[in-house]
Amino acid sequence: MNLLQTGLSELYKEIEILGDPLTDISDNIDFERIRPILSDLFSNDTENGRRTNYD
């Protein structure tokens, strides 16, 4: 784990303690239902050096 990952990990812990509702977003939104709607907006052009899409 590098310094950035360590810092982000600590920051996420602090956010969870404060009760940020975005930390539980996947529990509140059914992403599988909206995935087909959004899939046409993104393309995974990894052959040209691009990163894959994140949910």
CHARMM internal coordinates of N, CA and C (Angstrom, degrees):
IC EDIT
DIST 1 N 1 CA 1.4472
DIST 1 CA 1 C 1.5289
ANGL 1 N 1 CA 1 C 107.78
DIST 1 C 2 N 1.3293
ANGL 1 CA 1 C 2 N 116.27
DIHE 1 N 1 CA 1 C 2 N 131.02
DIST 2 N 2 CA 1.4551
ANGL 1 C 2 N 2 CA 119.24
DIHE 1 CA 1 C 2 N 2 CA -179.39
DIST 2 CA 2 C 1.5282
ANGL 2 N 2 CA 2 C 111.15
DIHE 1 C 2 N 2 CA 2 C -92.53
DIST 2 C 3 N 1.3174
ANGL 2 CA 2 C 3 N 116.25
DIHE 2 N 2 CA 2 C 3 N 178.66
DIST 3 N 3 CA 1.4634
ANGL 2 C 3 N 3 CA 121.86
DIHE 2 CA 2 C 3 N 3 CA -176.18
DIST 3 CA 3 C 1.5250
ANGL 3 N 3 CA 3 C 111.87
DIHE 2 C 3 N 3 CA 3 C -61.61
DIST 3 C 4 N 1.3316
ANGL 3 CA 3 C 4 N 117.26
DIHE 3 N 3 CA 3 C 4 N -41.12
DIST 4 N 4 CA 1.4644
ANGL 3 C 4 N 4 CA 120.55
DIHE 3 CA 3 C 4 N 4 CA 179.63
DIST 4 CA 4 C 1.5212
ANGL 4 N 4 CA 4 C 111.05
DIHE 3 C 4 N 4 CA 4 C -63.36
DIST 4 C 5 N 1.3173
ANGL 4 CA 4 C 5 N 116.92
DIHE 4 N 4 CA 4 C 5 N -45.81
DIST 5 N 5 CA 1.4638
ANGL 4 C 5 N 5 CA 120.62
DIHE 4 CA 4 C 5 N 5 CA 179.32
DIST 5 CA 5 C 1.5261
ANGL 5 N 5 CA 5 C 111.36
DIHE 4 C 5 N 5 CA 5 C -62.21
DIST 5 C 6 N 1.3170
ANGL 5 CA 5 C 6 N 116.63
DIHE 5 N 5 CA 5 C 6 N -39.06
DIST 6 N 6 CA 1.4613
ANGL 5 C 6 N 6 CA 120.68
DIHE 5 CA 5 C 6 N 6 CA 178.91
DIST 6 CA 6 C 1.5184
ANGL 6 N 6 CA 6 C 109.89
DIHE 5 C 6 N 6 CA 6 C -64.34
DIST 6 C 7 N 1.3364
ANGL 6 CA 6 C 7 N 116.89
DIHE 6 N 6 CA 6 C 7 N -44.98
DIST 7 N 7 CA 1.4560
ANGL 6 C 7 N 7 CA 121.11
DIHE 6 CA 6 C 7 N 7 CA 179.70
DIST 7 CA 7 C 1.5146
ANGL 7 N 7 CA 7 C 112.01
DIHE 6 C 7 N 7 CA 7 C -63.64
DIST 7 C 8 N 1.3202
ANGL 7 CA 7 C 8 N 117.23
DIHE 7 N 7 CA 7 C 8 N -42.13
DIST 8 N 8 CA 1.4600
ANGL 7 C 8 N 8 CA 120.79
DIHE 7 CA 7 C 8 N 8 CA 178.79
DIST 8 CA 8 C 1.5144
ANGL 8 N 8 CA 8 C 111.22
DIHE 7 C 8 N 8 CA 8 C -65.92
DIST 8 C 9 N 1.3112
ANGL 8 CA 8 C 9 N 116.41
DIHE 8 N 8 CA 8 C 9 N -38.92
DIST 9 N 9 CA 1.4554
ANGL 8 C 9 N 9 CA 120.66
DIHE 8 CA 8 C 9 N 9 CA 178.87
DIST 9 CA 9 C 1.5247
ANGL 9 N 9 CA 9 C 110.33
DIHE 8 C 9 N 9 CA 9 C -60.87
DIST 9 C 10 N 1.3146
ANGL 9 CA 9 C 10 N 116.93
DIHE 9 N 9 CA 9 C 10 N -44.24
DIST 10 N 10 CA 1.4634
ANGL 9 C 10 N 10 CA 120.98
DIHE 9 CA 9 C 10 N 10 CA 178.55
DIST 10 CA 10 C 1.5224
ANGL 10 N 10 CA 10 C 111.09
DIHE 9 C 10 N 10 CA 10 C -65.77
DIST 10 C 11 N 1.3175
ANGL 10 CA 10 C 11 N 117.12
DIHE 10 N 10 CA 10 C 11 N -39.21
DIST 11 N 11 CA 1.4610
ANGL 10 C 11 N 11 CA 121.21
DIHE 10 CA 10 C 11 N 11 CA 179.03
DIST 11 CA 11 C 1.5234
ANGL 11 N 11 CA 11 C 110.85
DIHE 10 C 11 N 11 CA 11 C -63.95
DIST 11 C 12 N 1.3285
ANGL 11 CA 11 C 12 N 117.26
DIHE 11 N 11 CA 11 C 12 N -43.42
DIST 12 N 12 CA 1.4634
ANGL 11 C 12 N 12 CA 120.93
DIHE 11 CA 11 C 12 N 12 CA 178.24
DIST 12 CA 12 C 1.5256
ANGL 12 N 12 CA 12 C 111.27
DIHE 11 C 12 N 12 CA 12 C -62.60
DIST 12 C 13 N 1.3253
ANGL 12 CA 12 C 13 N 117.72
DIHE 12 N 12 CA 12 C 13 N -37.29
DIST 13 N 13 CA 1.4584
ANGL 12 C 13 N 13 CA 120.96
DIHE 12 CA 12 C 13 N 13 CA 177.53
DIST 13 CA 13 C 1.5296
ANGL 13 N 13 CA 13 C 110.16
DIHE 12 C 13 N 13 CA 13 C -62.43
DIST 13 C 14 N 1.3327
ANGL 13 CA 13 C 14 N 116.09
DIHE 13 N 13 CA 13 C 14 N -43.16
DIST 14 N 14 CA 1.4609
ANGL 13 C 14 N 14 CA 120.11
DIHE 13 CA 13 C 14 N 14 CA 179.07
DIST 14 CA 14 C 1.5292
ANGL 14 N 14 CA 14 C 111.17
DIHE 13 C 14 N 14 CA 14 C -63.57
DIST 14 C 15 N 1.3223
ANGL 14 CA 14 C 15 N 117.04
DIHE 14 N 14 CA 14 C 15 N -41.28
DIST 15 N 15 CA 1.4613
ANGL 14 C 15 N 15 CA 121.16
DIHE 14 CA 14 C 15 N 15 CA 179.37
DIST 15 CA 15 C 1.5235
ANGL 15 N 15 CA 15 C 110.13
DIHE 14 C 15 N 15 CA 15 C -62.88
DIST 15 C 16 N 1.3237
ANGL 15 CA 15 C 16 N 117.27
DIHE 15 N 15 CA 15 C 16 N -42.77
DIST 16 N 16 CA 1.4650
ANGL 15 C 16 N 16 CA 120.60
DIHE 15 CA 15 C 16 N 16 CA 179.45
DIST 16 CA 16 C 1.5246
ANGL 16 N 16 CA 16 C 111.00
DIHE 15 C 16 N 16 CA 16 C -62.70
DIST 16 C 17 N 1.3246
ANGL 16 CA 16 C 17 N 117.38
DIHE 16 N 16 CA 16 C 17 N -39.90
DIST 17 N 17 CA 1.4660
ANGL 16 C 17 N 17 CA 121.01
DIHE 16 CA 16 C 17 N 17 CA 179.20
DIST 17 CA 17 C 1.5273
ANGL 17 N 17 CA 17 C 110.42
DIHE 16 C 17 N 17 CA 17 C -63.41
DIST 17 C 18 N 1.3368
ANGL 17 CA 17 C 18 N 116.74
DIHE 17 N 17 CA 17 C 18 N -37.68
DIST 18 N 18 CA 1.4611
ANGL 17 C 18 N 18 CA 120.69
DIHE 17 CA 17 C 18 N 18 CA -179.89
DIST 18 CA 18 C 1.5286
ANGL 18 N 18 CA 18 C 112.33
DIHE 17 C 18 N 18 CA 18 C -73.32
DIST 18 C 19 N 1.3191
ANGL 18 CA 18 C 19 N 116.76
DIHE 18 N 18 CA 18 C 19 N -15.58
DIST 19 N 19 CA 1.4618
ANGL 18 C 19 N 19 CA 120.57
DIHE 18 CA 18 C 19 N 19 CA 176.64
DIST 19 CA 19 C 1.5164
ANGL 19 N 19 CA 19 C 114.35
DIHE 18 C 19 N 19 CA 19 C 85.37
DIST 19 C 20 N 1.3110
ANGL 19 CA 19 C 20 N 118.06
DIHE 19 N 19 CA 19 C 20 N 36.98
DIST 20 N 20 CA 1.4550
ANGL 19 C 20 N 20 CA 121.80
DIHE 19 CA 19 C 20 N 20 CA 177.61
DIST 20 CA 20 C 1.5291
ANGL 20 N 20 CA 20 C 109.47
DIHE 19 C 20 N 20 CA 20 C -65.14
DIST 20 C 21 N 1.3415
ANGL 20 CA 20 C 21 N 118.74
DIHE 20 N 20 CA 20 C 21 N 121.64
DIST 21 N 21 CA 1.4657
ANGL 20 C 21 N 21 CA 120.55
DIHE 20 CA 20 C 21 N 21 CA -178.06
DIST 21 CA 21 C 1.5249
ANGL 21 N 21 CA 21 C 113.20
DIHE 20 C 21 N 21 CA 21 C -64.62
DIST 21 C 22 N 1.3157
ANGL 21 CA 21 C 22 N 118.65
DIHE 21 N 21 CA 21 C 22 N -19.27
DIST 22 N 22 CA 1.4659
ANGL 21 C 22 N 22 CA 120.00
DIHE 21 CA 21 C 22 N 22 CA 180.00
DIST 22 CA 22 C 1.5264
ANGL 22 N 22 CA 22 C 112.41
DIHE 21 C 22 N 22 CA 22 C -70.48
DIST 22 C 23 N 1.3291
ANGL 22 CA 22 C 23 N 117.62
DIHE 22 N 22 CA 22 C 23 N -18.98
DIST 23 N 23 CA 1.4643
ANGL 22 C 23 N 23 CA 118.97
DIHE 22 CA 22 C 23 N 23 CA 178.07
DIST 23 CA 23 C 1.5226
ANGL 23 N 23 CA 23 C 111.61
DIHE 22 C 23 N 23 CA 23 C -68.55
DIST 23 C 24 N 1.3352
ANGL 23 CA 23 C 24 N 117.06
DIHE 23 N 23 CA 23 C 24 N -21.05
DIST 24 N 24 CA 1.4635
ANGL 23 C 24 N 24 CA 121.47
DIHE 23 CA 23 C 24 N 24 CA 179.83
DIST 24 CA 24 C 1.5279
ANGL 24 N 24 CA 24 C 112.21
DIHE 23 C 24 N 24 CA 24 C -109.46
DIST 24 C 25 N 1.3123
ANGL 24 CA 24 C 25 N 116.90
DIHE 24 N 24 CA 24 C 25 N 21.10
DIST 25 N 25 CA 1.4653
ANGL 24 C 25 N 25 CA 120.05
DIHE 24 CA 24 C 25 N 25 CA -173.02
DIST 25 CA 25 C 1.5309
ANGL 25 N 25 CA 25 C 112.29
DIHE 24 C 25 N 25 CA 25 C -60.89
DIST 25 C 26 N 1.3129
ANGL 25 CA 25 C 26 N 117.54
DIHE 25 N 25 CA 25 C 26 N -37.37
DIST 26 N 26 CA 1.4705
ANGL 25 C 26 N 26 CA 118.53
DIHE 25 CA 25 C 26 N 26 CA -178.05
DIST 26 CA 26 C 1.5292
ANGL 26 N 26 CA 26 C 111.81
DIHE 25 C 26 N 26 CA 26 C -68.67
DIST 26 C 27 N 1.3264
ANGL 26 CA 26 C 27 N 116.85
DIHE 26 N 26 CA 26 C 27 N -20.52
DIST 27 N 27 CA 1.4632
ANGL 26 C 27 N 27 CA 119.81
DIHE 26 CA 26 C 27 N 27 CA 175.45
DIST 27 CA 27 C 1.5262
ANGL 27 N 27 CA 27 C 111.75
DIHE 26 C 27 N 27 CA 27 C -78.72
DIST 27 C 28 N 1.3278
ANGL 27 CA 27 C 28 N 116.59
DIHE 27 N 27 CA 27 C 28 N -19.96
DIST 28 N 28 CA 1.4603
ANGL 27 C 28 N 28 CA 121.33
DIHE 27 CA 27 C 28 N 28 CA -174.51
DIST 28 CA 28 C 1.5245
ANGL 28 N 28 CA 28 C 114.13
DIHE 27 C 28 N 28 CA 28 C -104.20
DIST 28 C 29 N 1.3206
ANGL 28 CA 28 C 29 N 116.99
DIHE 28 N 28 CA 28 C 29 N -16.81
DIST 29 N 29 CA 1.4663
ANGL 28 C 29 N 29 CA 120.77
DIHE 28 CA 28 C 29 N 29 CA -178.09
DIST 29 CA 29 C 1.5238
ANGL 29 N 29 CA 29 C 109.08
DIHE 28 C 29 N 29 CA 29 C -122.47
DIST 29 C 30 N 1.3095
ANGL 29 CA 29 C 30 N 116.09
DIHE 29 N 29 CA 29 C 30 N 130.94
DIST 30 N 30 CA 1.4598
ANGL 29 C 30 N 30 CA 121.25
DIHE 29 CA 29 C 30 N 30 CA 176.78
DIST 30 CA 30 C 1.5340
ANGL 30 N 30 CA 30 C 108.15
DIHE 29 C 30 N 30 CA 30 C -87.60
DIST 30 C 31 N 1.3336
ANGL 30 CA 30 C 31 N 115.71
DIHE 30 N 30 CA 30 C 31 N 89.62
DIST 31 N 31 CA 1.4575
ANGL 30 C 31 N 31 CA 120.74
DIHE 30 CA 30 C 31 N 31 CA -176.48
DIST 31 CA 31 C 1.5266
ANGL 31 N 31 CA 31 C 112.73
DIHE 30 C 31 N 31 CA 31 C -65.37
DIST 31 C 32 N 1.3127
ANGL 31 CA 31 C 32 N 117.04
DIHE 31 N 31 CA 31 C 32 N -27.07
DIST 32 N 32 CA 1.4634
ANGL 31 C 32 N 32 CA 119.67
DIHE 31 CA 31 C 32 N 32 CA 179.70
DIST 32 CA 32 C 1.5236
ANGL 32 N 32 CA 32 C 110.95
DIHE 31 C 32 N 32 CA 32 C -64.57
DIST 32 C 33 N 1.3166
ANGL 32 CA 32 C 33 N 118.08
DIHE 32 N 32 CA 32 C 33 N -29.58
DIST 33 N 33 CA 1.4661
ANGL 32 C 33 N 33 CA 121.51
DIHE 32 CA 32 C 33 N 33 CA 178.58
DIST 33 CA 33 C 1.5232
ANGL 33 N 33 CA 33 C 112.41
DIHE 32 C 33 N 33 CA 33 C -70.54
DIST 33 C 34 N 1.3283
ANGL 33 CA 33 C 34 N 117.16
DIHE 33 N 33 CA 33 C 34 N -33.85
DIST 34 N 34 CA 1.4683
ANGL 33 C 34 N 34 CA 119.35
DIHE 33 CA 33 C 34 N 34 CA -177.03
DIST 34 CA 34 C 1.5239
ANGL 34 N 34 CA 34 C 112.94
DIHE 33 C 34 N 34 CA 34 C -96.90
DIST 34 C 35 N 1.3311
ANGL 34 CA 34 C 35 N 116.93
DIHE 34 N 34 CA 34 C 35 N -8.63
DIST 35 N 35 CA 1.4700
ANGL 34 C 35 N 35 CA 120.18
DIHE 34 CA 34 C 35 N 35 CA -179.48
DIST 35 CA 35 C 1.5305
ANGL 35 N 35 CA 35 C 112.62
DIHE 34 C 35 N 35 CA 35 C -55.59
DIST 35 C 36 N 1.3491
ANGL 35 CA 35 C 36 N 120.34
DIHE 35 N 35 CA 35 C 36 N -45.44
DIST 36 N 36 CA 1.4684
ANGL 35 C 36 N 36 CA 119.66
DIHE 35 CA 35 C 36 N 36 CA 179.72
DIST 36 CA 36 C 1.5337
ANGL 36 N 36 CA 36 C 112.96
DIHE 35 C 36 N 36 CA 36 C -62.18
DIST 36 C 37 N 1.3095
ANGL 36 CA 36 C 37 N 116.99
DIHE 36 N 36 CA 36 C 37 N -33.87
DIST 37 N 37 CA 1.4647
ANGL 36 C 37 N 37 CA 120.81
DIHE 36 CA 36 C 37 N 37 CA 179.66
DIST 37 CA 37 C 1.5194
ANGL 37 N 37 CA 37 C 110.56
DIHE 36 C 37 N 37 CA 37 C -67.41
DIST 37 C 38 N 1.3147
ANGL 37 CA 37 C 38 N 116.57
DIHE 37 N 37 CA 37 C 38 N -41.14
DIST 38 N 38 CA 1.4643
ANGL 37 C 38 N 38 CA 121.35
DIHE 37 CA 37 C 38 N 38 CA -175.59
DIST 38 CA 38 C 1.5246
ANGL 38 N 38 CA 38 C 113.66
DIHE 37 C 38 N 38 CA 38 C -86.40
DIST 38 C 39 N 1.3205
ANGL 38 CA 38 C 39 N 118.27
DIHE 38 N 38 CA 38 C 39 N -16.43
DIST 39 N 39 CA 1.4639
ANGL 38 C 39 N 39 CA 120.78
DIHE 38 CA 38 C 39 N 39 CA -173.66
DIST 39 CA 39 C 1.5216
ANGL 39 N 39 CA 39 C 113.29
DIHE 38 C 39 N 39 CA 39 C -61.16
DIST 39 C 40 N 1.3248
ANGL 39 CA 39 C 40 N 118.45
DIHE 39 N 39 CA 39 C 40 N -30.31
DIST 40 N 40 CA 1.4627
ANGL 39 C 40 N 40 CA 120.49
DIHE 39 CA 39 C 40 N 40 CA 179.13
DIST 40 CA 40 C 1.5186
ANGL 40 N 40 CA 40 C 112.78
DIHE 39 C 40 N 40 CA 40 C -73.58
DIST 40 C 41 N 1.3178
ANGL 40 CA 40 C 41 N 117.93
DIHE 40 N 40 CA 40 C 41 N -14.18
DIST 41 N 41 CA 1.4662
ANGL 40 C 41 N 41 CA 121.40
DIHE 40 CA 40 C 41 N 41 CA -177.91
DIST 41 CA 41 C 1.5182
ANGL 41 N 41 CA 41 C 112.72
DIHE 40 C 41 N 41 CA 41 C -84.07
DIST 41 C 42 N 1.3327
ANGL 41 CA 41 C 42 N 117.43
DIHE 41 N 41 CA 41 C 42 N -16.78
DIST 42 N 42 CA 1.4465
ANGL 41 C 42 N 42 CA 121.16
DIHE 41 CA 41 C 42 N 42 CA -175.01
DIST 42 CA 42 C 1.5204
ANGL 42 N 42 CA 42 C 110.70
DIHE 41 C 42 N 42 CA 42 C -126.37
DIST 42 C 43 N 1.3255
ANGL 42 CA 42 C 43 N 114.64
DIHE 42 N 42 CA 42 C 43 N 148.12
DIST 43 N 43 CA 1.4590
ANGL 42 C 43 N 43 CA 119.53
DIHE 42 CA 42 C 43 N 43 CA 173.51
DIST 43 CA 43 C 1.5156
ANGL 43 N 43 CA 43 C 108.43
DIHE 42 C 43 N 43 CA 43 C -132.61
DIST 43 C 44 N 1.3084
ANGL 43 CA 43 C 44 N 115.87
DIHE 43 N 43 CA 43 C 44 N 138.75
DIST 44 N 44 CA 1.4593
ANGL 43 C 44 N 44 CA 121.40
DIHE 43 CA 43 C 44 N 44 CA 177.36
DIST 44 CA 44 C 1.5141
ANGL 44 N 44 CA 44 C 108.47
DIHE 43 C 44 N 44 CA 44 C -91.51
DIST 44 C 45 N 1.3127
ANGL 44 CA 44 C 45 N 115.28
DIHE 44 N 44 CA 44 C 45 N 91.99
DIST 45 N 45 CA 1.4585
ANGL 44 C 45 N 45 CA 121.06
DIHE 44 CA 44 C 45 N 45 CA -178.35
DIST 45 CA 45 C 1.5256
ANGL 45 N 45 CA 45 C 109.79
DIHE 44 C 45 N 45 CA 45 C -95.09
DIST 45 C 46 N 1.3218
ANGL 45 CA 45 C 46 N 116.19
DIHE 45 N 45 CA 45 C 46 N 56.90
DIST 46 N 46 CA 1.4562
ANGL 45 C 46 N 46 CA 120.36
DIHE 45 CA 45 C 46 N 46 CA -176.11
DIST 46 CA 46 C 1.5278
ANGL 46 N 46 CA 46 C 112.71
DIHE 45 C 46 N 46 CA 46 C -70.60
DIST 46 C 47 N 1.3243
ANGL 46 CA 46 C 47 N 117.74
DIHE 46 N 46 CA 46 C 47 N -20.25
DIST 47 N 47 CA 1.4638
ANGL 46 C 47 N 47 CA 119.77
DIHE 46 CA 46 C 47 N 47 CA 178.98
DIST 47 CA 47 C 1.5276
ANGL 47 N 47 CA 47 C 111.16
DIHE 46 C 47 N 47 CA 47 C -65.07
DIST 47 C 48 N 1.3178
ANGL 47 CA 47 C 48 N 117.61
DIHE 47 N 47 CA 47 C 48 N -26.60
DIST 48 N 48 CA 1.4611
ANGL 47 C 48 N 48 CA 122.09
DIHE 47 CA 47 C 48 N 48 CA -179.57
DIST 48 CA 48 C 1.5224
ANGL 48 N 48 CA 48 C 112.34
DIHE 47 C 48 N 48 CA 48 C -99.85
DIST 48 C 49 N 1.3376
ANGL 48 CA 48 C 49 N 116.51
DIHE 48 N 48 CA 48 C 49 N 20.55
DIST 49 N 49 CA 1.4527
ANGL 48 C 49 N 49 CA 120.88
DIHE 48 CA 48 C 49 N 49 CA 174.50
DIST 49 CA 49 C 1.5130
ANGL 49 N 49 CA 49 C 114.87
DIHE 48 C 49 N 49 CA 49 C 88.53
DIST 49 C 50 N 1.3212
ANGL 49 CA 49 C 50 N 117.96
DIHE 49 N 49 CA 49 C 50 N 4.24
DIST 50 N 50 CA 1.4497
ANGL 49 C 50 N 50 CA 119.44
DIHE 49 CA 49 C 50 N 50 CA 178.89
DIST 50 CA 50 C 1.5240
ANGL 50 N 50 CA 50 C 110.77
DIHE 49 C 50 N 50 CA 50 C -80.70
DIST 50 C 51 N 1.3297
ANGL 50 CA 50 C 51 N 115.03
DIHE 50 N 50 CA 50 C 51 N 154.81
DIST 51 N 51 CA 1.4628
ANGL 50 C 51 N 51 CA 119.49
DIHE 50 CA 50 C 51 N 51 CA 176.76
DIST 51 CA 51 C 1.5132
ANGL 51 N 51 CA 51 C 109.71
DIHE 50 C 51 N 51 CA 51 C -79.63
DIST 51 C 52 N 1.3235
ANGL 51 CA 51 C 52 N 116.05
DIHE 51 N 51 CA 51 C 52 N 157.34
DIST 52 N 52 CA 1.4546
ANGL 51 C 52 N 52 CA 120.66
DIHE 51 CA 51 C 52 N 52 CA 176.59
DIST 52 CA 52 C 1.5274
ANGL 52 N 52 CA 52 C 109.49
DIHE 51 C 52 N 52 CA 52 C -72.62
DIST 52 C 53 N 1.3250
ANGL 52 CA 52 C 53 N 115.97
DIHE 52 N 52 CA 52 C 53 N 156.12
DIST 53 N 53 CA 1.4584
ANGL 52 C 53 N 53 CA 120.91
DIHE 52 CA 52 C 53 N 53 CA 179.83
DIST 53 CA 53 C 1.5230
ANGL 53 N 53 CA 53 C 110.43
DIHE 52 C 53 N 53 CA 53 C -73.56
DIST 53 C 54 N 1.3168
ANGL 53 CA 53 C 54 N 113.91
DIHE 53 N 53 CA 53 C 54 N 149.99
DIST 54 N 54 CA 1.4625
ANGL 53 C 54 N 54 CA 121.13
DIHE 53 CA 53 C 54 N 54 CA 173.90
DIST 54 CA 54 C 1.5060
ANGL 54 N 54 CA 54 C 108.97
DIHE 53 C 54 N 54 CA 54 C -108.08
DIST 54 C 55 N 1.3168
ANGL 54 CA 54 C 55 N 115.82
DIHE 54 N 54 CA 54 C 55 N 148.93
DIST 55 N 55 CA 1.4675
ANGL 54 C 55 N 55 CA 120.18
DIHE 54 CA 54 C 55 N 55 CA 175.96
DIST 55 CA 55 C 1.5164
ANGL 55 N 55 CA 55 C 110.08
DIHE 54 C 55 N 55 CA 55 C -64.48
END
COOR INIT
IC SEED 1 N 1 CA 1 C
IC BUILD
